[in-house]
Amino acid sequence: EADIYQTPRYLVIGTGKKITLECSQTMGHDKMYWYQQDPGMELHLIHYSYGVNSTEKGDLSSESTVSRIRTEHFPLTLESARPSHTSQYLCASSTGFNQPQHFGDGTRLSIL
Amino acid sequence: EDQVTQSPEALRLQEGESSSLNCSYTVSGLRGLFWYRQDPGKGPEFLFTLYSAGEEKEKERLKATLTKKESFLHITAPKPEDSATYLCAVQAGSNYQLIWGAGTKLIIKP
């Protein structure tokens, strides 16, 4: 069973605030990912990491940033939240890019 | 452009009524096709990986098959606990990023 944790599970916050979504995994996986998912829609990759000190942008343009200082930790930051950032954010990890990804339960973010 | 399409968008079945979900794809150089299950308020849960046409995988009431253009997720004698959204994702070419379908919402009525 995958052990990947996201906090907070839900967040309602005002426009302009700085937000950090936390993601941690205890499996020692090198590869980690952030996805955005709207109801009834596909998952879209916004960031991914090959390993420590490695981060890349995904296909979906995003105003967020990520960091990977430790293998187990891959936080996502929005410097100034806007209503367009309202969505569900899913974190995942895998042993390799061609291996199954294991997901956390997501953060549902609402920007007022 | 690489694309993954799932059908139907939603499927309602009676308990015990077998059926199939479809995932069709147009990509160059398939590396792998992944099936996931997603329950409301949860992240996707991995079910199967298929790598080449003709391959089949089974788990309990689920069986996944793959051809050169599509994959089917067959569900045999489903139970209400099989109700979920089933997602398909494809990895292709030199890009390891997954291309996701929008999912099929499956509802099994007792």
Interface residues (C-beta under 8 A of the other chain):
Chain A: I4 G40 M41 E42 L43 H44 L45 Y48 G58 D59 L90 C91 A92 F97 N98 P100 Q101 H102 F103 G104 D105 G106
Chain B: V4 E9 R31 G32 F34 G41 K42 G43 P44 E45 F46 T49 L87 A89 Q91 Y96 Q97 L98 W100 G101 A102 G103
